[in-house]
Amino acid sequence: ATLLTFCDERGFTVVAYTTDDQIVAREANCHTDILLPFNEPTTRGIGPAMRDLGGEVGVYKMMLIDLNDDHLLAVRGDLEATLGESASVTRAMPTMLEVLPPGCSKATGVVRAAELLGVTLGEVLAMGDGENDLEMLQMVKAAGGRAVAMGNAVQSLKDTVGDAHVVAHHNDGGAAEALERYVLAGAAVPREYPSVRKVN
């Protein structure tokens, strides 16, 4: 409710990603339409029921959207102060601020995935381009894995991985370049896995 009040007072659109694989907002509008190219579910307007989320249907992420990115950046500090320890704020790309439960990040997801696959973080290849990838890349690099930034990445990611680990823009095959360089060449896959086979 605190986040919704914050957004209402400032005129931001807020969407919720729910545990039943939906994206909901008070209403679908030009702000929610910017999610369409990302192959995510179409935002469904639910009106005042936004304030009732979190009961039967859980929410794992909320996002503020504004086509004026300067507007979002100007209030980020206020948002973080308002939410305090109850949530963390990060950014995947311009015009969006993500609000996550404390302790949730791509880094914690990678740790869990590695546990399930039975691999160490030193055997992981992590790729990113947005601020929300920073913690994951720092963690994988510190563990001896491969941390790679796309050519379009924010500068903090490029600084973290170093120039030698920056690949092409994600629209120009950056992920494929990283896979060819570090997985298919064998640099990040030191042993055989059921789901990954080296190509000679």
PyMOL commands that place a pseudoatom at each C-alpha (Angstrom):
pseudoatom trace, name=CA, resn=ALA, resi=1, chain=A, elem=C, hetatm=0, pos=[0.000, 0.000, 0.000]
pseudoatom trace, name=CA, resn=THR, resi=2, chain=A, elem=C, hetatm=0, pos=[2.899, 2.373, 0.721]
pseudoatom trace, name=CA, resn=LEU, resi=3, chain=A, elem=C, hetatm=0, pos=[4.247, 1.948, -2.814]
pseudoatom trace, name=CA, resn=LEU, resi=4, chain=A, elem=C, hetatm=0, pos=[0.820, 2.470, -4.378]
pseudoatom trace, name=CA, resn=THR, resi=5, chain=A, elem=C, hetatm=0, pos=[0.266, 5.629, -2.347]
pseudoatom trace, name=CA, resn=PHE, resi=6, chain=A, elem=C, hetatm=0, pos=[3.718, 6.901, -3.346]
pseudoatom trace, name=CA, resn=CYS, resi=7, chain=A, elem=C, hetatm=0, pos=[2.891, 6.314, -7.019]
pseudoatom trace, name=CA, resn=ASP, resi=8, chain=A, elem=C, hetatm=0, pos=[-0.610, 7.793, -6.791]
pseudoatom trace, name=CA, resn=GLU, resi=9, chain=A, elem=C, hetatm=0, pos=[0.707, 10.978, -5.209]
pseudoatom trace, name=CA, resn=ARG, resi=10, chain=A, elem=C, hetatm=0, pos=[3.287, 11.427, -7.969]
pseudoatom trace, name=CA, resn=GLY, resi=11, chain=A, elem=C, hetatm=0, pos=[1.315, 10.201, -10.971]
pseudoatom trace, name=CA, resn=PHE, resi=12, chain=A, elem=C, hetatm=0, pos=[3.394, 7.108, -11.728]
pseudoatom trace, name=CA, resn=THR, resi=13, chain=A, elem=C, hetatm=0, pos=[2.050, 3.966, -13.338]
pseudoatom trace, name=CA, resn=VAL, resi=14, chain=A, elem=C, hetatm=0, pos=[2.857, 0.896, -11.254]
pseudoatom trace, name=CA, resn=VAL, resi=15, chain=A, elem=C, hetatm=0, pos=[2.559, -2.716, -12.373]
pseudoatom trace, name=CA, resn=ALA, resi=16, chain=A, elem=C, hetatm=0, pos=[2.731, -5.886, -10.292]
pseudoatom trace, name=CA, resn=TYR, resi=17, chain=A, elem=C, hetatm=0, pos=[4.161, -9.200, -11.424]
pseudoatom trace, name=CA, resn=THR, resi=18, chain=A, elem=C, hetatm=0, pos=[2.053, -11.887, -9.778]
pseudoatom trace, name=CA, resn=THR, resi=19, chain=A, elem=C, hetatm=0, pos=[2.721, -15.482, -8.811]
pseudoatom trace, name=CA, resn=ASP, resi=20, chain=A, elem=C, hetatm=0, pos=[0.009, -16.618, -11.226]
pseudoatom trace, name=CA, resn=ASP, resi=21, chain=A, elem=C, hetatm=0, pos=[2.093, -15.277, -14.151]
pseudoatom trace, name=CA, resn=GLN, resi=22, chain=A, elem=C, hetatm=0, pos=[0.236, -12.058, -14.787]
pseudoatom trace, name=CA, resn=ILE, resi=23, chain=A, elem=C, hetatm=0, pos=[1.196, -8.418, -14.977]
pseudoatom trace, name=CA, resn=VAL, resi=24, chain=A, elem=C, hetatm=0, pos=[-1.491, -6.218, -13.468]
pseudoatom trace, name=CA, resn=ALA, resi=25, chain=A, elem=C, hetatm=0, pos=[-2.007, -2.501, -13.037]
pseudoatom trace, name=CA, resn=ARG, resi=26, chain=A, elem=C, hetatm=0, pos=[-4.895, -0.211, -12.213]
pseudoatom trace, name=CA, resn=GLU, resi=27, chain=A, elem=C, hetatm=0, pos=[-5.240, 0.241, -15.953]
pseudoatom trace, name=CA, resn=ALA, resi=28, chain=A, elem=C, hetatm=0, pos=[-3.306, -0.644, -19.070]
pseudoatom trace, name=CA, resn=ASN, resi=29, chain=A, elem=C, hetatm=0, pos=[-2.022, 2.547, -20.703]
pseudoatom trace, name=CA, resn=CYS, resi=30, chain=A, elem=C, hetatm=0, pos=[0.784, 3.989, -22.817]
pseudoatom trace, name=CA, resn=HIS, resi=31, chain=A, elem=C, hetatm=0, pos=[3.201, 3.380, -19.940]
pseudoatom trace, name=CA, resn=THR, resi=32, chain=A, elem=C, hetatm=0, pos=[2.363, -0.312, -19.588]
pseudoatom trace, name=CA, resn=ASP, resi=33, chain=A, elem=C, hetatm=0, pos=[2.545, -0.688, -23.380]
pseudoatom trace, name=CA, resn=ILE, resi=34, chain=A, elem=C, hetatm=0, pos=[6.332, -0.300, -23.221]
pseudoatom trace, name=CA, resn=LEU, resi=35, chain=A, elem=C, hetatm=0, pos=[6.435, -3.841, -21.790]
pseudoatom trace, name=CA, resn=LEU, resi=36, chain=A, elem=C, hetatm=0, pos=[4.904, -5.343, -24.952]
pseudoatom trace, name=CA, resn=PRO, resi=37, chain=A, elem=C, hetatm=0, pos=[8.167, -5.799, -26.921]
pseudoatom trace, name=CA, resn=PHE, resi=38, chain=A, elem=C, hetatm=0, pos=[9.625, -7.909, -24.093]
pseudoatom trace, name=CA, resn=ASN, resi=39, chain=A, elem=C, hetatm=0, pos=[7.334, -10.890, -24.731]
pseudoatom trace, name=CA, resn=GLU, resi=40, chain=A, elem=C, hetatm=0, pos=[5.783, -10.617, -21.300]
pseudoatom trace, name=CA, resn=PRO, resi=41, chain=A, elem=C, hetatm=0, pos=[2.093, -11.129, -20.575]
pseudoatom trace, name=CA, resn=THR, resi=42, chain=A, elem=C, hetatm=0, pos=[-0.091, -8.204, -21.612]
pseudoatom trace, name=CA, resn=THR, resi=43, chain=A, elem=C, hetatm=0, pos=[-0.784, -5.937, -18.656]
pseudoatom trace, name=CA, resn=ARG, resi=44, chain=A, elem=C, hetatm=0, pos=[-4.284, -6.438, -17.305]
pseudoatom trace, name=CA, resn=GLY, resi=45, chain=A, elem=C, hetatm=0, pos=[-6.113, -3.537, -15.696]
pseudoatom trace, name=CA, resn=ILE, resi=46, chain=A, elem=C, hetatm=0, pos=[-7.704, -4.487, -12.373]
pseudoatom trace, name=CA, resn=GLY, resi=47, chain=A, elem=C, hetatm=0, pos=[-8.689, -1.075, -11.018]
pseudoatom trace, name=CA, resn=PRO, resi=48, chain=A, elem=C, hetatm=0, pos=[-8.841, -0.616, -7.236]
pseudoatom trace, name=CA, resn=ALA, resi=49, chain=A, elem=C, hetatm=0, pos=[-8.125, -4.342, -6.713]
pseudoatom trace, name=CA, resn=MET, resi=50, chain=A, elem=C, hetatm=0, pos=[-4.421, -3.388, -6.956]
pseudoatom trace, name=CA, resn=ARG, resi=51, chain=A, elem=C, hetatm=0, pos=[-4.624, -2.561, -3.242]
pseudoatom trace, name=CA, resn=ASP, resi=52, chain=A, elem=C, hetatm=0, pos=[-5.814, -6.117, -2.478]
pseudoatom trace, name=CA, resn=LEU, resi=53, chain=A, elem=C, hetatm=0, pos=[-2.839, -7.909, -4.029]
pseudoatom trace, name=CA, resn=GLY, resi=54, chain=A, elem=C, hetatm=0, pos=[-0.697, -10.114, -1.837]
pseudoatom trace, name=CA, resn=GLY, resi=55, chain=A, elem=C, hetatm=0, pos=[-3.433, -12.342, -0.447]
pseudoatom trace, name=CA, resn=GLU, resi=56, chain=A, elem=C, hetatm=0, pos=[-4.310, -15.378, -2.514]
pseudoatom trace, name=CA, resn=VAL, resi=57, chain=A, elem=C, hetatm=0, pos=[-2.218, -14.148, -5.422]
pseudoatom trace, name=CA, resn=GLY, resi=58, chain=A, elem=C, hetatm=0, pos=[1.307, -13.218, -4.447]
pseudoatom trace, name=CA, resn=VAL, resi=59, chain=A, elem=C, hetatm=0, pos=[3.447, -10.478, -5.940]
pseudoatom trace, name=CA, resn=TYR, resi=60, chain=A, elem=C, hetatm=0, pos=[7.145, -11.036, -6.579]
pseudoatom trace, name=CA, resn=LYS, resi=61, chain=A, elem=C, hetatm=0, pos=[8.015, -7.727, -8.242]
pseudoatom trace, name=CA, resn=MET, resi=62, chain=A, elem=C, hetatm=0, pos=[6.495, -4.302, -8.762]
pseudoatom trace, name=CA, resn=MET, resi=63, chain=A, elem=C, hetatm=0, pos=[7.658, -1.738, -11.246]
pseudoatom trace, name=CA, resn=LEU, resi=64, chain=A, elem=C, hetatm=0, pos=[7.196, 1.995, -11.602]
pseudoatom trace, name=CA, resn=ILE, resi=65, chain=A, elem=C, hetatm=0, pos=[6.970, 3.108, -15.209]
pseudoatom trace, name=CA, resn=ASP, resi=66, chain=A, elem=C, hetatm=0, pos=[7.132, 6.615, -16.606]
pseudoatom trace, name=CA, resn=LEU, resi=67, chain=A, elem=C, hetatm=0, pos=[7.971, 7.618, -20.155]
pseudoatom trace, name=CA, resn=ASN, resi=68, chain=A, elem=C, hetatm=0, pos=[9.841, 10.602, -18.678]
pseudoatom trace, name=CA, resn=ASP, resi=69, chain=A, elem=C, hetatm=0, pos=[12.924, 8.899, -17.249]
pseudoatom trace, name=CA, resn=ASP, resi=70, chain=A, elem=C, hetatm=0, pos=[14.108, 12.108, -15.559]
pseudoatom trace, name=CA, resn=HIS, resi=71, chain=A, elem=C, hetatm=0, pos=[10.873, 12.060, -13.527]
pseudoatom trace, name=CA, resn=LEU, resi=72, chain=A, elem=C, hetatm=0, pos=[11.717, 8.580, -12.211]
pseudoatom trace, name=CA, resn=LEU, resi=73, chain=A, elem=C, hetatm=0, pos=[15.337, 9.397, -11.473]
pseudoatom trace, name=CA, resn=ALA, resi=74, chain=A, elem=C, hetatm=0, pos=[14.312, 12.511, -9.558]
pseudoatom trace, name=CA, resn=VAL, resi=75, chain=A, elem=C, hetatm=0, pos=[12.212, 10.524, -7.076]
pseudoatom trace, name=CA, resn=ARG, resi=76, chain=A, elem=C, hetatm=0, pos=[14.330, 7.386, -6.699]
pseudoatom trace, name=CA, resn=GLY, resi=77, chain=A, elem=C, hetatm=0, pos=[15.934, 8.568, -3.461]
pseudoatom trace, name=CA, resn=ASP, resi=78, chain=A, elem=C, hetatm=0, pos=[12.530, 9.460, -2.012]
pseudoatom trace, name=CA, resn=LEU, resi=79, chain=A, elem=C, hetatm=0, pos=[11.189, 6.050, -3.036]
pseudoatom trace, name=CA, resn=GLU, resi=80, chain=A, elem=C, hetatm=0, pos=[14.090, 4.234, -1.379]
pseudoatom trace, name=CA, resn=ALA, resi=81, chain=A, elem=C, hetatm=0, pos=[13.640, 6.303, 1.794]
pseudoatom trace, name=CA, resn=THR, resi=82, chain=A, elem=C, hetatm=0, pos=[9.884, 5.643, 1.818]
pseudoatom trace, name=CA, resn=LEU, resi=83, chain=A, elem=C, hetatm=0, pos=[10.297, 1.880, 1.404]
pseudoatom trace, name=CA, resn=GLY, resi=84, chain=A, elem=C, hetatm=0, pos=[13.252, 1.602, 3.787]
pseudoatom trace, name=CA, resn=GLU, resi=85, chain=A, elem=C, hetatm=0, pos=[14.209, -1.996, 4.557]
pseudoatom trace, name=CA, resn=SER, resi=86, chain=A, elem=C, hetatm=0, pos=[10.875, -3.351, 3.302]
pseudoatom trace, name=CA, resn=ALA, resi=87, chain=A, elem=C, hetatm=0, pos=[12.037, -3.518, -0.330]
pseudoatom trace, name=CA, resn=SER, resi=88, chain=A, elem=C, hetatm=0, pos=[14.969, -2.849, -2.623]
pseudoatom trace, name=CA, resn=VAL, resi=89, chain=A, elem=C, hetatm=0, pos=[14.888, -0.589, -5.668]
pseudoatom trace, name=CA, resn=THR, resi=90, chain=A, elem=C, hetatm=0, pos=[16.854, -1.279, -8.828]
pseudoatom trace, name=CA, resn=ARG, resi=91, chain=A, elem=C, hetatm=0, pos=[16.725, -0.430, -12.491]
pseudoatom trace, name=CA, resn=ALA, resi=92, chain=A, elem=C, hetatm=0, pos=[16.732, -2.695, -15.524]
pseudoatom trace, name=CA, resn=MET, resi=93, chain=A, elem=C, hetatm=0, pos=[16.430, 0.018, -18.135]
pseudoatom trace, name=CA, resn=PRO, resi=94, chain=A, elem=C, hetatm=0, pos=[15.399, 3.633, -18.584]
pseudoatom trace, name=CA, resn=THR, resi=95, chain=A, elem=C, hetatm=0, pos=[11.748, 4.510, -17.839]
pseudoatom trace, name=CA, resn=MET, resi=96, chain=A, elem=C, hetatm=0, pos=[11.448, 1.747, -15.214]
pseudoatom trace, name=CA, resn=LEU, resi=97, chain=A, elem=C, hetatm=0, pos=[12.290, 1.267, -11.529]
pseudoatom trace, name=CA, resn=GLU, resi=98, chain=A, elem=C, hetatm=0, pos=[11.922, -2.234, -10.120]
pseudoatom trace, name=CA, resn=VAL, resi=99, chain=A, elem=C, hetatm=0, pos=[10.839, -2.815, -6.527]
pseudoatom trace, name=CA, resn=LEU, resi=100, chain=A, elem=C, hetatm=0, pos=[11.780, -6.211, -5.115]
pseudoatom trace, name=CA, resn=PRO, resi=101, chain=A, elem=C, hetatm=0, pos=[11.370, -7.953, -1.769]
pseudoatom trace, name=CA, resn=PRO, resi=102, chain=A, elem=C, hetatm=0, pos=[14.480, -7.569, 0.397]
pseudoatom trace, name=CA, resn=GLY, resi=103, chain=A, elem=C, hetatm=0, pos=[17.128, -10.144, -0.439]
pseudoatom trace, name=CA, resn=CYS, resi=104, chain=A, elem=C, hetatm=0, pos=[15.708, -10.889, -3.896]
pseudoatom trace, name=CA, resn=SER, resi=105, chain=A, elem=C, hetatm=0, pos=[17.896, -10.238, -6.900]
pseudoatom trace, name=CA, resn=LYS, resi=106, chain=A, elem=C, hetatm=0, pos=[19.333, -11.920, -9.944]
pseudoatom trace, name=CA, resn=ALA, resi=107, chain=A, elem=C, hetatm=0, pos=[22.305, -12.831, -7.765]
pseudoatom trace, name=CA, resn=THR, resi=108, chain=A, elem=C, hetatm=0, pos=[20.147, -14.839, -5.346]
pseudoatom trace, name=CA, resn=GLY, resi=109, chain=A, elem=C, hetatm=0, pos=[18.453, -16.479, -8.341]
pseudoatom trace, name=CA, resn=VAL, resi=110, chain=A, elem=C, hetatm=0, pos=[21.810, -17.520, -9.795]
pseudoatom trace, name=CA, resn=VAL, resi=111, chain=A, elem=C, hetatm=0, pos=[22.893, -18.969, -6.444]
pseudoatom trace, name=CA, resn=ARG, resi=112, chain=A, elem=C, hetatm=0, pos=[19.707, -21.046, -6.304]
pseudoatom trace, name=CA, resn=ALA, resi=113, chain=A, elem=C, hetatm=0, pos=[20.027, -22.177, -9.945]
pseudoatom trace, name=CA, resn=ALA, resi=114, chain=A, elem=C, hetatm=0, pos=[23.651, -23.228, -9.357]
pseudoatom trace, name=CA, resn=GLU, resi=115, chain=A, elem=C, hetatm=0, pos=[22.597, -25.225, -6.289]
pseudoatom trace, name=CA, resn=LEU, resi=116, chain=A, elem=C, hetatm=0, pos=[19.869, -26.996, -8.266]
pseudoatom trace, name=CA, resn=LEU, resi=117, chain=A, elem=C, hetatm=0, pos=[22.276, -27.783, -11.114]
pseudoatom trace, name=CA, resn=GLY, resi=118, chain=A, elem=C, hetatm=0, pos=[25.043, -28.889, -8.786]
pseudoatom trace, name=CA, resn=VAL, resi=119, chain=A, elem=C, hetatm=0, pos=[27.601, -26.395, -10.091]
pseudoatom trace, name=CA, resn=THR, resi=120, chain=A, elem=C, hetatm=0, pos=[29.754, -23.860, -8.314]
pseudoatom trace, name=CA, resn=LEU, resi=121, chain=A, elem=C, hetatm=0, pos=[29.572, -20.135, -8.986]
pseudoatom trace, name=CA, resn=GLY, resi=122, chain=A, elem=C, hetatm=0, pos=[33.071, -20.474, -10.435]
pseudoatom trace, name=CA, resn=GLU, resi=123, chain=A, elem=C, hetatm=0, pos=[31.503, -22.514, -13.252]
pseudoatom trace, name=CA, resn=VAL, resi=124, chain=A, elem=C, hetatm=0, pos=[28.839, -19.917, -14.075]
pseudoatom trace, name=CA, resn=LEU, resi=125, chain=A, elem=C, hetatm=0, pos=[28.687, -17.574, -17.034]
pseudoatom trace, name=CA, resn=ALA, resi=126, chain=A, elem=C, hetatm=0, pos=[26.608, -14.503, -16.156]
pseudoatom trace, name=CA, resn=MET, resi=127, chain=A, elem=C, hetatm=0, pos=[25.697, -11.806, -18.668]
pseudoatom trace, name=CA, resn=GLY, resi=128, chain=A, elem=C, hetatm=0, pos=[24.058, -8.454, -18.100]
pseudoatom trace, name=CA, resn=ASP, resi=129, chain=A, elem=C, hetatm=0, pos=[23.395, -4.962, -19.332]
pseudoatom trace, name=CA, resn=GLY, resi=130, chain=A, elem=C, hetatm=0, pos=[21.331, -3.194, -16.647]
pseudoatom trace, name=CA, resn=GLU, resi=131, chain=A, elem=C, hetatm=0, pos=[21.863, -1.977, -13.106]
pseudoatom trace, name=CA, resn=ASN, resi=132, chain=A, elem=C, hetatm=0, pos=[19.813, -4.930, -11.866]
pseudoatom trace, name=CA, resn=ASP, resi=133, chain=A, elem=C, hetatm=0, pos=[22.592, -7.240, -13.134]
pseudoatom trace, name=CA, resn=LEU, resi=134, chain=A, elem=C, hetatm=0, pos=[25.423, -5.620, -11.148]
pseudoatom trace, name=CA, resn=GLU, resi=135, chain=A, elem=C, hetatm=0, pos=[25.221, -7.718, -7.959]
pseudoatom trace, name=CA, resn=MET, resi=136, chain=A, elem=C, hetatm=0, pos=[25.032, -10.932, -10.020]
pseudoatom trace, name=CA, resn=LEU, resi=137, chain=A, elem=C, hetatm=0, pos=[28.090, -10.048, -12.113]
pseudoatom trace, name=CA, resn=GLN, resi=138, chain=A, elem=C, hetatm=0, pos=[30.103, -8.989, -9.053]
pseudoatom trace, name=CA, resn=MET, resi=139, chain=A, elem=C, hetatm=0, pos=[29.242, -12.247, -7.277]
pseudoatom trace, name=CA, resn=VAL, resi=140, chain=A, elem=C, hetatm=0, pos=[30.079, -14.502, -10.245]
pseudoatom trace, name=CA, resn=LYS, resi=141, chain=A, elem=C, hetatm=0, pos=[33.346, -12.666, -10.924]
pseudoatom trace, name=CA, resn=ALA, resi=142, chain=A, elem=C, hetatm=0, pos=[34.378, -12.861, -7.246]
pseudoatom trace, name=CA, resn=ALA, resi=143, chain=A, elem=C, hetatm=0, pos=[33.709, -16.621, -7.309]
pseudoatom trace, name=CA, resn=GLY, resi=144, chain=A, elem=C, hetatm=0, pos=[35.952, -17.105, -10.343]
pseudoatom trace, name=CA, resn=GLY, resi=145, chain=A, elem=C, hetatm=0, pos=[33.169, -17.488, -12.888]
pseudoatom trace, name=CA, resn=ARG, resi=146, chain=A, elem=C, hetatm=0, pos=[32.755, -15.500, -16.097]
pseudoatom trace, name=CA, resn=ALA, resi=147, chain=A, elem=C, hetatm=0, pos=[31.046, -12.134, -15.753]
pseudoatom trace, name=CA, resn=VAL, resi=148, chain=A, elem=C, hetatm=0, pos=[30.258, -10.526, -19.104]
pseudoatom trace, name=CA, resn=ALA, resi=149, chain=A, elem=C, hetatm=0, pos=[28.716, -7.157, -19.955]
pseudoatom trace, name=CA, resn=MET, resi=150, chain=A, elem=C, hetatm=0, pos=[26.865, -6.469, -23.158]
pseudoatom trace, name=CA, resn=GLY, resi=151, chain=A, elem=C, hetatm=0, pos=[28.165, -3.612, -25.297]
pseudoatom trace, name=CA, resn=ASN, resi=152, chain=A, elem=C, hetatm=0, pos=[25.070, -1.585, -24.387]
pseudoatom trace, name=CA, resn=ALA, resi=153, chain=A, elem=C, hetatm=0, pos=[25.563, -2.164, -20.638]
pseudoatom trace, name=CA, resn=VAL, resi=154, chain=A, elem=C, hetatm=0, pos=[25.576, 0.631, -18.102]
pseudoatom trace, name=CA, resn=GLN, resi=155, chain=A, elem=C, hetatm=0, pos=[29.104, 1.778, -17.288]
pseudoatom trace, name=CA, resn=SER, resi=156, chain=A, elem=C, hetatm=0, pos=[29.150, 0.244, -13.791]
pseudoatom trace, name=CA, resn=LEU, resi=157, chain=A, elem=C, hetatm=0, pos=[28.818, -3.233, -15.345]
pseudoatom trace, name=CA, resn=LYS, resi=158, chain=A, elem=C, hetatm=0, pos=[31.589, -2.605, -17.861]
pseudoatom trace, name=CA, resn=ASP, resi=159, chain=A, elem=C, hetatm=0, pos=[33.823, -1.362, -15.042]
pseudoatom trace, name=CA, resn=THR, resi=160, chain=A, elem=C, hetatm=0, pos=[33.030, -4.479, -12.988]
pseudoatom trace, name=CA, resn=VAL, resi=161, chain=A, elem=C, hetatm=0, pos=[33.864, -7.014, -15.694]
pseudoatom trace, name=CA, resn=GLY, resi=162, chain=A, elem=C, hetatm=0, pos=[36.744, -5.164, -17.373]
pseudoatom trace, name=CA, resn=ASP, resi=163, chain=A, elem=C, hetatm=0, pos=[37.192, -4.347, -21.043]
pseudoatom trace, name=CA, resn=ALA, resi=164, chain=A, elem=C, hetatm=0, pos=[38.214, -7.887, -21.994]
pseudoatom trace, name=CA, resn=HIS, resi=165, chain=A, elem=C, hetatm=0, pos=[34.771, -9.167, -20.950]
pseudoatom trace, name=CA, resn=VAL, resi=166, chain=A, elem=C, hetatm=0, pos=[32.586, -6.672, -22.799]
pseudoatom trace, name=CA, resn=VAL, resi=167, chain=A, elem=C, hetatm=0, pos=[30.913, -8.171, -25.865]
pseudoatom trace, name=CA, resn=ALA, resi=168, chain=A, elem=C, hetatm=0, pos=[28.695, -6.759, -28.607]
pseudoatom trace, name=CA, resn=HIS, resi=169, chain=A, elem=C, hetatm=0, pos=[25.416, -4.909, -27.994]
pseudoatom trace, name=CA, resn=HIS, resi=170, chain=A, elem=C, hetatm=0, pos=[22.648, -7.317, -27.007]
pseudoatom trace, name=CA, resn=ASN, resi=171, chain=A, elem=C, hetatm=0, pos=[20.813, -6.485, -30.255]
pseudoatom trace, name=CA, resn=ASP, resi=172, chain=A, elem=C, hetatm=0, pos=[23.945, -7.371, -32.232]
pseudoatom trace, name=CA, resn=GLY, resi=173, chain=A, elem=C, hetatm=0, pos=[24.541, -10.873, -30.893]
pseudoatom trace, name=CA, resn=GLY, resi=174, chain=A, elem=C, hetatm=0, pos=[26.291, -10.044, -27.621]
pseudoatom trace, name=CA, resn=ALA, resi=175, chain=A, elem=C, hetatm=0, pos=[24.873, -13.088, -25.831]
pseudoatom trace, name=CA, resn=ALA, resi=176, chain=A, elem=C, hetatm=0, pos=[25.868, -15.360, -28.719]
pseudoatom trace, name=CA, resn=GLU, resi=177, chain=A, elem=C, hetatm=0, pos=[29.377, -13.881, -28.687]
pseudoatom trace, name=CA, resn=ALA, resi=178, chain=A, elem=C, hetatm=0, pos=[29.687, -14.591, -24.949]
pseudoatom trace, name=CA, resn=LEU, resi=179, chain=A, elem=C, hetatm=0, pos=[28.472, -18.160, -25.378]
pseudoatom trace, name=CA, resn=GLU, resi=180, chain=A, elem=C, hetatm=0, pos=[30.857, -18.777, -28.273]
pseudoatom trace, name=CA, resn=ARG, resi=181, chain=A, elem=C, hetatm=0, pos=[33.788, -17.223, -26.424]
pseudoatom trace, name=CA, resn=TYR, resi=182, chain=A, elem=C, hetatm=0, pos=[33.291, -18.727, -22.971]
pseudoatom trace, name=CA, resn=VAL, resi=183, chain=A, elem=C, hetatm=0, pos=[31.115, -21.832, -23.277]
pseudoatom trace, name=CA, resn=LEU, resi=184, chain=A, elem=C, hetatm=0, pos=[31.685, -23.333, -26.682]
pseudoatom trace, name=CA, resn=ALA, resi=185, chain=A, elem=C, hetatm=0, pos=[35.402, -22.614, -26.405]
pseudoatom trace, name=CA, resn=GLY, resi=186, chain=A, elem=C, hetatm=0, pos=[35.375, -24.473, -23.074]
pseudoatom trace, name=CA, resn=ALA, resi=187, chain=A, elem=C, hetatm=0, pos=[36.534, -21.599, -20.873]
pseudoatom trace, name=CA, resn=ALA, resi=188, chain=A, elem=C, hetatm=0, pos=[33.459, -21.603, -18.613]
pseudoatom trace, name=CA, resn=VAL, resi=189, chain=A, elem=C, hetatm=0, pos=[32.465, -25.276, -18.849]
pseudoatom trace, name=CA, resn=PRO, resi=190, chain=A, elem=C, hetatm=0, pos=[35.253, -27.280, -17.217]
pseudoatom trace, name=CA, resn=ARG, resi=191, chain=A, elem=C, hetatm=0, pos=[33.266, -30.533, -17.124]
pseudoatom trace, name=CA, resn=GLU, resi=192, chain=A, elem=C, hetatm=0, pos=[30.323, -32.177, -18.853]
pseudoatom trace, name=CA, resn=TYR, resi=193, chain=A, elem=C, hetatm=0, pos=[26.781, -31.389, -17.725]
pseudoatom trace, name=CA, resn=PRO, resi=194, chain=A, elem=C, hetatm=0, pos=[23.608, -33.177, -18.797]
pseudoatom trace, name=CA, resn=SER, resi=195, chain=A, elem=C, hetatm=0, pos=[22.163, -29.958, -20.251]
pseudoatom trace, name=CA, resn=VAL, resi=196, chain=A, elem=C, hetatm=0, pos=[25.389, -28.505, -21.738]
pseudoatom trace, name=CA, resn=ARG, resi=197, chain=A, elem=C, hetatm=0, pos=[27.636, -30.336, -24.184]
pseudoatom trace, name=CA, resn=LYS, resi=198, chain=A, elem=C, hetatm=0, pos=[30.903, -28.970, -25.484]
pseudoatom trace, name=CA, resn=VAL, resi=199, chain=A, elem=C, hetatm=0, pos=[31.181, -28.520, -29.212]
pseudoatom trace, name=CA, resn=ASN, resi=200, chain=A, elem=C, hetatm=0, pos=[34.531, -29.402, -30.768]
for i in range(1, 200): cmd.bond("trace and resi %d" % i, "trace and resi %d" % (i + 1))
show_as sticks, trace
zoom trace
